[in-house]
Amino acid sequence: ATVGDVIDYDEHLSGLRREGMYAGVNSFICKPAISIANALFPVMLLWFGYDSAIATADQTSLAKFGIRFSWLFLPAFLLTVCFICIRAFYPLAGEKWAEINAAAAQAKINTAETASNSVRSLTGNPSRS
């Protein structure tokens, strides 16, 4: 819902609906980020002394900690940082945002009614009351 809110807010500011642009930018950022994360994991294991020639059960305690750190502690820490940032800096919430959403919904209704009336006048159908 966060991306949808951002798109709605952008429409409120600019008057343009640009979902495609946001989807493209999202892919442009996420795909390289996933590749970097996948490449960083083996490097992190090497930092902790992981030896791929040895079975996991026979790894050093530091290497085993590196696996836990890379799969559990680091992602949990980064998710916590993201959560704090979103709670602190995400402005699309509260009464003001509800007012913007209500105004946008009313504008869409008005646009639909105007379009419907235009079609009726072009086709010669009487308008509904």
N, C-alpha and C positions, 0 to 999 in steps of 0.2 A: 504494500500500500504506500510505502514511502516514495517510490518512483512515480506512482500515480498522483500523489499529492504534489510532487515537484512539477509534474506536467500541468496539473490544474493551476498551480500558482503561476507558472510561466504563462499560461493562457490568460490568466487574470491580468498580468502585467503587460503582456505584449499584444493580446488579442489574437494570437496565432496558436493553433493546435499542432505541436511538433513532436508527436510520439515517435515517429521514425528516427528523428535526429537523436532523441534520447536513447532509443534502443541501439542505434549504431555506436554512440559514444560508450554506452555500457559494455557492448561487446569489445570495442577497441581497448577498453581498460581491463576488463575481466580476463580476457583470453591471455594476454601477456602476463598478467599477475598470476594466473594459475600455472603457467609455464615456469615462471620464476620460482614459485613455491615448490613445484615438483623438482626443480633442479637444485634448490637449496637444501632439501631434506637429506640427500646423500652426503652433501658437503658437511652438514651439521653432524651427521653420524661419524664422519671421519675426524672431526674436531674432538669428539668424545672417545676416539680410539677404537671405533668399530672395525672389525676385521671380517670381511666377507668370506674369507676362506675358513672361518671357524663357525661352528654351529651356534645359534643364538644362545642356547643354554650354557655354552662354554665361554661366552664373552666376558670381559672384565666387568667389574661392578660399575665402573665409570661408563663403559659402553652401554650397559643395560640402563643406567640412568639417562644417558643420551637419547635412547629410544623413547623412554617415558617422557623426558623433557620435550622432545621434538613432536611427539604425538599428543601429549596431554597438557603439560604446563605452559608451553609457549602459545598454543592456540587458545587456551583458557585465558591467559593474560591478555592477548590481543583482542579477544572478544569482549573482555571486561573494559578495555580501553575504548573500544568502539561504542559500547553501551553507554559509558560515561560521556563520551563526546556527543552522541546523539541526544542524550537527555539534557545536556548542557547547552547545545548549540542548534538544535533542530527547531526552527521557529514555527513550523506549520502545525500548531496545536492550540487549543484553547478557544476562547470566545471569538477572537478576531478571525481565526481560521474558519470557524463555523459560519460567521457572517459572510466571509468571502465565498464559501461553498454555497450558501443559500443564494447569494447574488448571482453566482455562476449558473446555478440550476434554474433560477428565474429567467436569466438571459437566454438560456437554451430553449425554455418553454416559449418565450416571446419570439425567438427566431423561428421555431417550428410553426407557430401560429401564423406568422407573417408569410412564411413559405407556403403554407397550406392555403391561405387566402389568395396569394398570388396565383397558385395553380387553379383555384376555383374561378378566379376572374378570367384567366386565359381560356379555360375550357367552357365557360358559360354556365357552370353550375352555380346555383344560388348558395350564398354563404349560410352556414349554420348559426343558429342563435343559441 
